[in-house]
């Protein structure tokens, strides 16, 4: 794997340096000369018959085992540009003599530390999903002097949502756009300690269309019922930004 990956990494780094030297990143910055770095994991191989020493293993209830390979992708993005600038992806695979599977969190740590070592002055805002909203990863981002926008979910980050909802000093502003989508943003101090900073957040609440009436397609003698697994009319999510 290393014999395949190392030439690819050198190729990605060469392309990025060429773009830097040609001032190709100047028009790609988005906020206060910062660049938006989007990270996300993806899978590219899965098999129950062709394992290797560095495959991850997924054990099923029926006793079968699925071997897989994943990687963490990294691209520089800009909302005003349809193009992205890809960086070298970080493979998620078992390290030498390791018994446990590798994970996206460890891959992100390796990728970000390598990126900061290669580009110590590059201003970055890292964008990640809710898997990255944990204390060790946030501490790493701060140590690397990286700003961040992280996803958060009410089910996975209950304490955070409760804190923002019940803290008296939370400042919040809500706007509903022409499509009926409600956008809420605000800031809340962390643990009532100024030295801890604050959490800035925004929530987008989408009102989905109701399920079509079954009365139009069913006989009058059959009672209407809620479709199995139906979602509620309103779905919400949040993003948490660095103070």
Backbone bond lengths (Angstrom), bond angles and torsions (degrees), N, CA, C in turn:
res aa  C-N    CA-C-N  psi(-1)  N-CA   C-N-CA  omega(-1)  CA-C   N-CA-C  phi
1 X - - - 1.464 - - 1.537 110.96 -
2 X 1.343 116.28 -42.38 1.461 118.85 -179.22 1.523 111.15 -64.05
3 X 1.344 116.76 -37.67 1.465 119.65 -179.17 1.523 111.40 -64.05
4 X 1.324 116.81 -26.38 1.466 120.91 177.72 1.515 110.80 -85.68
5 X 1.333 116.49 -39.58 1.459 120.57 -172.48 1.524 112.73 -74.60
6 X 1.319 118.86 -41.66 1.460 121.16 -172.70 1.529 113.39 -59.02
7 X 1.346 119.95 -44.84 1.471 117.82 175.18 1.526 113.02 -61.96
8 X 1.343 116.80 -34.88 1.468 119.81 178.83 1.524 110.70 -66.15
9 X 1.337 116.56 -42.04 1.463 120.31 179.25 1.522 110.46 -62.90
10 X 1.316 117.22 -43.67 1.469 120.24 178.28 1.521 111.07 -61.13
11 X 1.333 116.43 -37.44 1.465 120.63 179.35 1.537 110.90 -65.19
12 X 1.345 116.69 -46.13 1.461 120.62 178.53 1.527 110.84 -61.11
13 X 1.331 116.93 -44.51 1.466 120.57 -178.88 1.515 111.26 -64.96
14 X 1.341 117.13 -37.41 1.467 120.64 178.04 1.526 110.43 -63.67
15 X 1.328 117.05 -44.82 1.461 120.14 178.97 1.527 111.62 -61.79
16 X 1.333 116.61 -40.71 1.462 120.01 -179.05 1.530 110.94 -67.14
17 X 1.328 117.27 -42.28 1.470 119.88 178.63 1.524 110.93 -63.29
18 X 1.339 116.49 -39.46 1.457 119.62 178.53 1.523 111.06 -63.39
19 X 1.311 116.31 -38.74 1.464 119.60 178.92 1.525 110.88 -68.59
20 X 1.337 116.17 -38.22 1.461 119.08 176.83 1.525 111.21 -63.13
21 X 1.308 116.59 -48.10 1.459 120.37 -177.83 1.522 111.78 -64.02
22 X 1.316 116.43 -31.83 1.457 120.38 177.78 1.508 113.68 -85.74
23 X 1.340 116.98 11.47 1.470 123.87 -179.88 1.527 111.54 57.76
24 X 1.328 115.27 33.59 1.460 119.44 179.42 1.511 114.36 -78.67
25 X 1.342 116.74 -9.37 1.463 119.76 179.20 1.510 113.25 -94.42
26 X 1.333 117.36 -11.18 1.463 119.64 -174.40 1.525 112.38 -62.46
27 X 1.304 117.83 -41.51 1.460 120.22 -179.95 1.512 113.38 -84.21
28 X 1.323 116.72 1.84 1.454 120.76 -176.61 1.516 112.79 -100.47
29 X 1.332 117.58 -8.22 1.464 120.06 177.84 1.520 109.05 -70.85
30 X 1.328 115.67 155.86 1.460 118.76 -171.73 1.529 112.97 -123.10
31 X 1.310 118.37 -44.90 1.458 121.20 -173.97 1.516 109.58 -135.73
32 X 1.332 116.34 115.02 1.474 121.72 179.59 1.528 111.43 51.92
33 X 1.314 116.50 44.16 1.466 123.63 178.82 1.519 113.39 65.28
34 X 1.340 117.94 16.69 1.451 122.30 175.74 1.531 109.96 -90.65
35 X 1.323 115.07 150.88 1.460 121.18 176.68 1.523 109.15 -107.27
36 X 1.313 115.89 138.91 1.458 121.94 -179.80 1.519 109.21 -85.37
37 X 1.328 116.30 118.02 1.461 122.08 179.77 1.526 108.68 -109.84
38 X 1.318 116.57 111.06 1.464 121.99 -178.53 1.532 109.54 -95.68
39 X 1.337 116.19 127.06 1.459 122.64 179.30 1.521 109.78 -118.00
40 X 1.319 116.44 138.11 1.463 120.23 175.83 1.522 109.12 -162.57
41 X 1.324 115.65 145.98 1.449 121.18 179.56 1.517 111.86 -90.63
42 X 1.324 115.99 152.46 1.458 121.34 178.15 1.527 108.72 -150.90
43 X 1.315 116.45 155.93 1.454 121.79 177.33 1.517 111.09 -105.37
44 X 1.335 117.55 145.43 1.461 120.59 -179.62 1.527 112.96 -133.16
45 X 1.342 116.94 -0.33 1.466 118.70 177.28 1.521 108.75 -153.37
46 X 1.338 115.54 138.73 1.467 121.09 176.55 1.522 108.54 -154.31
47 X 1.334 115.83 132.49 1.456 119.92 -178.02 1.517 109.43 -160.81
48 X 1.310 116.14 150.70 1.461 121.75 173.53 1.522 111.64 -107.20
49 X 1.341 116.33 4.84 1.464 120.09 -175.73 1.531 113.69 -127.95
50 X 1.326 117.48 -8.00 1.472 118.56 -175.44 1.526 110.23 -132.41
51 X 1.346 117.46 68.17 1.466 119.72 -179.65 1.525 112.17 -80.62
52 X 1.333 115.30 163.93 1.455 121.64 171.62 1.523 107.79 -138.96
53 X 1.311 117.15 172.84 1.463 121.24 -175.05 1.520 112.59 -66.11
54 X 1.331 118.16 -23.21 1.463 121.35 -177.07 1.523 112.88 -105.07
55 X 1.313 117.71 7.97 1.462 121.47 176.99 1.530 110.58 -69.05
56 X 1.328 115.68 145.02 1.447 119.76 165.90 1.514 109.09 -78.78
57 X 1.321 116.72 155.53 1.458 120.96 -177.07 1.518 110.71 -122.49
58 X 1.313 115.91 131.54 1.462 122.07 175.01 1.527 107.91 -117.10
59 X 1.335 116.00 115.27 1.461 121.80 -177.50 1.533 109.29 -94.76
60 X 1.329 116.72 126.77 1.454 122.76 -177.17 1.529 110.66 -97.89
61 X 1.335 115.23 165.34 1.466 120.58 -177.42 1.525 112.43 -65.11
62 X 1.317 116.74 -26.87 1.464 118.98 -178.96 1.535 113.29 -85.03
63 X 1.328 115.97 5.93 1.452 120.41 177.84 1.510 115.13 93.06
64 X 1.321 118.18 -8.97 1.459 120.61 179.45 1.528 110.68 -77.84
65 X 1.314 115.76 160.62 1.462 122.45 -178.40 1.527 109.17 -128.55
66 X 1.323 115.69 130.87 1.457 121.59 175.39 1.524 108.76 -108.88
67 X 1.314 116.58 127.03 1.466 122.04 176.93 1.530 108.78 -97.14
68 X 1.315 115.70 143.05 1.463 118.72 -174.42 1.527 110.75 -149.51
69 X 1.316 114.18 162.18 1.464 122.74 172.23 1.529 107.58 -128.33
70 X 1.322 115.12 138.75 1.455 121.69 176.68 1.525 109.15 -132.63
71 X 1.326 115.11 169.80 1.453 119.54 174.61 1.524 109.20 -150.28
72 X 1.314 115.68 160.71 1.460 122.07 176.64 1.517 108.02 -104.68
73 X 1.331 116.25 115.30 1.461 121.02 178.69 1.509 111.16 -86.46
74 X 1.328 116.41 149.27 1.468 122.37 179.41 1.519 108.72 -140.33
75 X 1.319 116.78 125.15 1.461 121.32 178.81 1.520 109.40 -139.35
76 X 1.320 115.93 145.13 1.454 121.41 170.29 1.519 107.95 -84.82
77 X 1.325 116.57 130.24 1.460 121.23 -175.77 1.524 109.47 -127.05
78 X 1.302 114.32 162.21 1.457 122.23 174.87 1.523 107.35 -149.51
79 X 1.338 118.51 125.79 1.467 120.19 -177.91 1.521 114.09 -58.23
80 X 1.325 116.61 -22.93 1.464 119.94 -178.04 1.522 113.22 -92.62
81 X 1.329 117.49 -0.32 1.467 120.69 -177.38 1.526 109.88 -122.55
82 X 1.303 118.81 131.64 1.476 120.40 177.49 1.524 112.96 -73.98
83 X 1.350 117.65 -19.03 1.456 120.95 -179.71 1.529 110.37 -89.99
84 X 1.324 115.52 158.43 1.457 122.20 173.08 1.524 108.25 -126.82
85 X 1.331 116.28 160.98 1.459 121.97 177.26 1.518 107.84 -112.24
86 X 1.327 118.93 106.54 1.464 120.42 -177.48 1.521 112.08 -77.60
87 X 1.315 115.51 142.22 1.456 122.38 171.05 1.525 108.34 -106.64
88 X 1.319 116.19 170.79 1.462 120.03 -178.20 1.520 110.07 -63.83
89 X 1.338 119.53 124.25 1.462 121.34 178.32 1.525 110.87 -70.05
90 X 1.326 115.53 154.32 1.461 121.24 178.74 1.524 108.89 -106.54
91 X 1.342 118.43 119.80 1.467 119.73 -179.82 1.520 111.96 -68.48
92 X 1.314 115.31 143.71 1.463 122.18 174.65 1.522 106.38 -106.78
93 X 1.302 116.45 98.61 1.458 120.71 -175.78 1.521 109.81 -150.93
94 X 1.303 115.75 163.22 1.459 120.73 -179.38 1.530 110.02 -64.74
95 X 1.327 114.37 131.63 1.449 119.10 175.81 1.528 109.43 -78.73
96 X 1.309 116.15 169.61 1.463 120.99 -178.14 1.527 110.79 -58.38
97 X 1.320 117.18 130.42 1.471 125.28 176.57 1.525 112.58 65.15
98 X 1.318 117.93 14.25 1.470 120.43 179.15 1.520 109.75 -87.23
99 X 1.334 115.45 141.93 1.453 120.60 178.08 1.524 112.07 -98.72
100 X 1.320 116.58 -27.63 1.460 120.89 -178.96 1.522 110.54 -90.35
101 X 1.329 115.49 154.77 1.461 120.65 175.30 1.520 110.66 -66.73
102 X 1.317 115.67 147.59 1.453 120.77 169.38 1.521 108.20 -73.39
103 X 1.337 117.47 165.64 1.469 119.68 -177.96 1.519 109.81 -142.07
104 X 1.332 114.43 167.98 1.457 120.98 -177.82 1.520 111.86 -63.08
105 X 1.341 117.32 -34.67 1.461 120.35 -179.56 1.522 111.21 -64.05
106 X 1.336 117.26 -44.22 1.465 120.28 178.64 1.525 111.01 -66.29
107 X 1.329 116.53 -38.56 1.461 119.77 178.73 1.528 110.86 -64.29
108 X 1.329 116.49 -39.69 1.468 120.06 178.55 1.527 110.70 -64.03
109 X 1.324 116.69 -39.01 1.464 119.99 178.04 1.520 110.91 -62.34
110 X 1.321 117.28 -45.84 1.468 120.21 179.20 1.521 111.38 -63.39
111 X 1.321 116.19 -44.57 1.468 120.28 -177.35 1.528 111.40 -64.13
112 X 1.326 116.87 -46.45 1.459 120.03 -176.06 1.527 111.39 -69.33
113 X 1.326 117.36 -38.67 1.466 119.38 178.56 1.527 110.66 -66.19
114 X 1.315 117.19 -39.50 1.461 120.52 177.77 1.525 110.90 -67.21
115 X 1.335 116.34 -40.50 1.461 120.25 179.70 1.521 111.19 -65.10
116 X 1.318 117.55 -41.52 1.462 120.44 179.87 1.529 111.13 -69.07
117 X 1.319 116.47 -33.68 1.465 119.57 177.07 1.537 110.81 -67.43
118 X 1.324 116.77 -38.73 1.462 120.79 179.44 1.526 112.21 -74.87
119 X 1.333 116.64 -33.57 1.476 121.40 -175.36 1.524 109.45 -134.25
120 X 1.323 117.78 74.89 1.476 121.18 -174.95 1.533 114.12 -65.88
121 X 1.329 118.46 -20.69 1.464 120.70 -176.29 1.529 112.94 -106.85
122 X 1.285 117.32 1.83 1.460 120.04 -178.36 1.530 109.69 -73.92
123 X 1.327 116.31 122.94 1.462 121.08 -179.64 1.529 109.26 -81.51
124 X 1.329 116.25 123.91 1.449 120.84 -173.78 1.522 112.07 -129.77
125 X 1.322 114.98 146.50 1.462 123.38 166.77 1.529 105.66 -122.29
126 X 1.319 116.15 110.46 1.456 121.44 -176.83 1.525 109.85 -84.43
127 X 1.322 116.95 132.67 1.462 123.06 178.72 1.524 108.11 -114.61
128 X 1.342 116.29 122.61 1.461 120.48 -179.05 1.521 110.03 -141.31
129 X 1.322 116.10 164.40 1.462 120.72 179.39 1.525 110.12 -83.90
130 X 1.336 115.69 -171.27 1.465 120.91 -172.18 1.521 113.45 -67.18
131 X 1.322 118.94 -17.08 1.462 120.50 177.55 1.523 111.70 -63.38
132 X 1.321 116.96 -24.89 1.469 121.21 -177.55 1.520 112.93 -87.43
133 X 1.318 118.34 -6.64 1.467 121.33 -177.75 1.523 109.89 -82.48
134 X 1.319 115.73 73.08 1.458 121.73 176.07 1.521 108.51 -142.29
135 X 1.329 116.03 155.02 1.461 121.19 -172.43 1.531 113.79 -60.30
136 X 1.348 120.51 -46.11 1.471 118.28 -179.86 1.523 114.00 -59.42
137 X 1.331 116.05 -40.08 1.463 118.90 -178.86 1.526 110.86 -70.25
138 X 1.315 117.41 -39.66 1.464 120.20 179.15 1.530 110.48 -65.32
139 X 1.329 116.95 -39.13 1.468 119.75 176.25 1.529 110.95 -61.52
140 X 1.343 116.36 -39.70 1.462 119.83 177.63 1.520 111.08 -62.29
141 X 1.326 117.23 -44.47 1.465 120.60 179.70 1.523 111.36 -60.60
142 X 1.316 116.74 -39.45 1.466 119.58 178.81 1.527 111.63 -69.80
143 X 1.333 116.65 -38.40 1.468 119.74 177.74 1.522 111.28 -62.72
144 X 1.326 116.80 -34.42 1.460 121.51 179.74 1.529 112.37 -84.84
145 X 1.336 116.90 2.40 1.470 122.27 -179.82 1.522 110.95 58.27
146 X 1.333 114.55 51.60 1.458 121.87 -179.46 1.519 108.93 -120.08
147 X 1.332 116.68 130.95 1.467 120.31 172.54 1.530 108.15 -77.64
148 X 1.317 117.26 164.12 1.465 117.21 -175.30 1.521 111.93 -154.87
149 X 1.327 114.82 152.27 1.461 125.12 170.98 1.525 106.17 -126.91
150 X 1.323 116.75 114.65 1.462 121.24 -174.30 1.523 109.93 -120.59
151 X 1.306 115.43 140.70 1.457 119.90 175.74 1.516 111.01 -73.84
152 X 1.318 116.43 157.22 1.470 122.29 176.84 1.521 108.15 -148.24
153 X 1.328 115.86 142.99 1.456 121.66 -179.25 1.528 109.69 -122.62
154 X 1.333 117.23 140.74 1.479 119.34 -179.66 1.530 112.98 -56.69
155 X 1.324 118.06 -36.55 1.467 119.87 -177.22 1.525 111.92 -72.81
156 X 1.333 117.19 -32.84 1.462 120.94 -176.61 1.523 113.42 -93.35
157 X 1.319 117.86 -21.62 1.461 121.58 -176.68 1.536 109.17 -129.82
158 X 1.309 114.68 56.70 1.459 121.06 -174.59 1.529 111.37 -61.79
159 X 1.340 116.74 -41.90 1.464 119.39 -178.45 1.520 110.95 -61.82
160 X 1.334 116.81 -42.42 1.461 120.64 -179.41 1.522 111.04 -62.36
161 X 1.331 117.47 -45.84 1.457 120.73 -179.44 1.530 110.89 -66.56
162 X 1.332 117.72 -38.60 1.461 120.49 177.60 1.525 110.62 -65.00
163 X 1.323 116.13 -39.93 1.464 119.51 -179.05 1.526 110.86 -63.56
164 X 1.323 116.45 -46.48 1.467 119.79 -179.61 1.527 110.50 -64.64
165 X 1.343 117.16 -38.78 1.461 120.95 -176.02 1.524 112.57 -71.48
166 X 1.348 118.04 -31.31 1.456 120.51 -171.66 1.528 113.95 -111.11
167 X 1.340 117.56 4.14 1.466 119.71 176.74 1.524 109.25 -84.32
168 X 1.346 118.41 121.41 1.481 120.59 -176.42 1.526 113.19 -60.56
169 X 1.330 117.83 -31.07 1.465 120.02 -175.62 1.526 113.59 -86.27
170 X 1.340 117.48 6.49 1.465 119.89 176.90 1.524 110.60 -67.16
171 X 1.332 116.08 125.69 1.464 121.39 177.09 1.523 108.35 -99.92
172 X 1.334 115.78 131.49 1.457 119.18 -174.37 1.523 110.45 -140.64
173 X 1.334 114.90 146.85 1.469 121.78 178.43 1.524 108.05 -138.82
174 X 1.317 116.99 134.69 1.465 121.76 -177.14 1.520 110.51 -124.26
175 X 1.341 115.56 140.50 1.463 122.43 178.34 1.519 108.07 -138.52
176 X 1.330 117.09 137.11 1.455 122.12 175.18 1.521 108.69 -109.73
177 X 1.330 117.25 124.39 1.453 120.00 -176.62 1.527 111.16 -84.17
178 X 1.328 115.51 -176.08 1.461 120.68 -175.53 1.520 113.06 -66.10
179 X 1.331 117.71 -23.09 1.456 121.48 -179.95 1.528 112.70 -88.80
180 X 1.310 116.43 4.05 1.455 119.96 179.36 1.519 114.17 82.69
181 X 1.319 117.55 11.75 1.461 121.88 178.80 1.523 108.68 -89.20
182 X 1.310 115.20 126.21 1.459 120.45 -179.01 1.526 110.53 -92.20
183 X 1.331 116.59 129.02 1.465 122.98 178.40 1.524 107.74 -115.19
184 X 1.329 116.27 122.78 1.456 122.08 177.85 1.519 108.89 -116.90
185 X 1.325 116.07 135.45 1.463 119.97 177.18 1.521 108.16 -138.38
186 X 1.321 115.15 158.15 1.454 118.77 -179.59 1.514 111.24 176.85
187 X 1.319 114.77 -171.27 1.465 122.17 179.60 1.512 108.63 -146.11
188 X 1.331 114.75 146.49 1.452 120.44 179.99 1.525 108.70 -140.89
189 X 1.354 118.36 133.25 1.471 119.75 177.29 1.513 110.75 -67.63
190 X 1.322 115.99 148.02 1.457 121.21 179.89 1.527 110.32 -89.86
191 X 1.333 116.04 116.33 1.452 122.62 172.61 1.530 113.17 58.48
192 X 1.316 116.00 24.95 1.467 122.25 176.40 1.530 112.07 58.29
193 X 1.318 118.17 27.00 1.455 122.59 179.23 1.528 108.55 -120.40
194 X 1.342 118.02 113.44 1.463 119.90 -177.22 1.526 113.18 -57.37
195 X 1.355 117.23 -33.65 1.458 118.90 -177.89 1.528 112.48 -67.88
196 X 1.345 117.68 -17.66 1.451 121.02 178.83 1.522 112.57 -82.36
197 X 1.346 116.21 -8.61 1.451 119.20 -178.27 1.520 111.51 78.84
198 X 1.323 115.59 -159.26 1.461 120.22 -178.21 1.518 109.32 -140.76
199 X 1.316 115.60 162.25 1.455 121.32 175.78 1.522 107.78 -105.53
200 X 1.325 116.01 128.04 1.459 121.39 176.66 1.518 107.36 -104.15
201 X 1.295 116.44 138.11 1.460 119.11 -172.91 1.508 110.45 -142.02
202 X 1.324 115.36 158.72 1.453 121.10 164.84 1.513 108.86 -146.19
203 X 1.305 115.42 147.45 1.453 123.48 -175.90 1.514 108.83 -126.46
204 X 1.304 116.57 134.33 1.464 120.84 175.09 1.526 107.83 -112.85
205 X 1.305 116.69 120.21 1.455 122.87 -178.22 1.519 109.09 -108.95
206 X 1.333 116.25 116.04 1.459 121.98 -176.83 1.514 109.57 -103.20
207 X 1.297 116.84 125.73 1.461 120.99 175.08 1.518 108.47 -91.44
208 X 1.301 115.22 111.32 1.459 120.22 -177.90 1.532 110.59 -81.83
209 X 1.322 114.72 156.84 1.455 119.60 177.58 1.521 110.19 -67.04
210 X 1.328 118.14 141.69 1.466 119.50 178.78 1.516 110.93 -66.78
211 X 1.309 115.23 157.10 1.458 120.05 176.91 1.526 110.38 -61.83
212 X 1.333 119.17 141.29 1.469 120.50 179.42 1.520 110.86 -62.17
213 X 1.320 114.89 144.63 1.456 120.00 -177.88 1.519 111.22 -65.03
214 X 1.344 115.13 128.80 1.464 119.48 179.19 1.525 111.90 -75.35
215 X 1.347 117.31 -13.60 1.465 120.55 -177.31 1.521 111.64 -64.88
216 X 1.348 116.60 -22.64 1.460 119.61 -177.55 1.528 112.24 -76.39
217 X 1.338 116.61 -22.46 1.456 118.55 -174.22 1.521 113.32 -120.61
218 X 1.332 119.06 -1.30 1.461 121.40 -177.06 1.524 109.93 -110.07
219 X 1.322 117.10 154.24 1.467 119.64 172.30 1.523 110.59 -64.55
220 X 1.319 116.06 153.57 1.466 120.17 -176.58 1.517 112.24 -62.64
221 X 1.345 118.57 -24.11 1.457 121.08 -176.90 1.521 112.87 -81.70
222 X 1.348 117.68 -11.95 1.468 120.80 -178.63 1.518 108.64 -95.01
223 X 1.330 118.72 120.87 1.468 120.73 -178.31 1.522 111.16 -70.32
224 X 1.314 115.12 147.10 1.465 119.64 176.79 1.518 109.03 -72.94
225 X 1.312 116.57 148.84 1.455 120.67 178.32 1.532 109.50 -144.66
226 X 1.300 114.46 157.70 1.460 120.12 -179.04 1.514 109.52 -76.14
227 X 1.338 119.51 129.38 1.466 120.99 179.81 1.519 110.98 -57.19
228 X 1.312 115.42 142.56 1.458 120.75 -178.98 1.528 110.44 -64.74
229 X 1.351 115.11 131.47 1.452 120.07 179.97 1.516 113.85 76.82
230 X 1.349 117.04 16.54 1.456 120.32 -177.81 1.508 110.48 -64.47
231 X 1.328 116.02 142.50 1.453 121.03 177.39 1.528 110.39 -87.72
232 X 1.294 114.94 156.41 1.455 119.53 176.93 1.522 108.91 -70.64
233 X 1.336 118.89 157.64 1.462 120.77 -178.06 1.512 113.60 -61.34
234 X 1.326 118.25 -24.28 1.452 119.75 -176.52 1.517 109.26 -119.95
235 X 1.300 116.90 130.22 1.455 122.91 176.73 1.521 107.44 -121.68
236 X 1.310 116.83 140.67 1.466 119.19 -178.33 1.510 110.26 -135.59
237 X 1.327 115.30 153.28 1.450 122.28 175.14 1.507 107.97 -147.55
238 X 1.310 117.99 173.69 1.462 120.18 -176.76 1.496 110.24 -145.24
239 X 1.323 113.96 156.69 1.456 120.94 171.06 1.518 107.47 -124.21
240 X 1.307 115.55 141.71 1.464 120.91 -179.06 1.515 107.71 -116.16
241 X 1.312 116.15 129.82 1.456 121.03 -177.66 1.520 110.21 -108.78
242 X 1.323 115.27 156.28 1.463 120.16 177.03 1.513 109.64 -70.35
243 X 1.321 114.58 146.65 1.466 119.23 177.88 1.522 109.81 -70.78
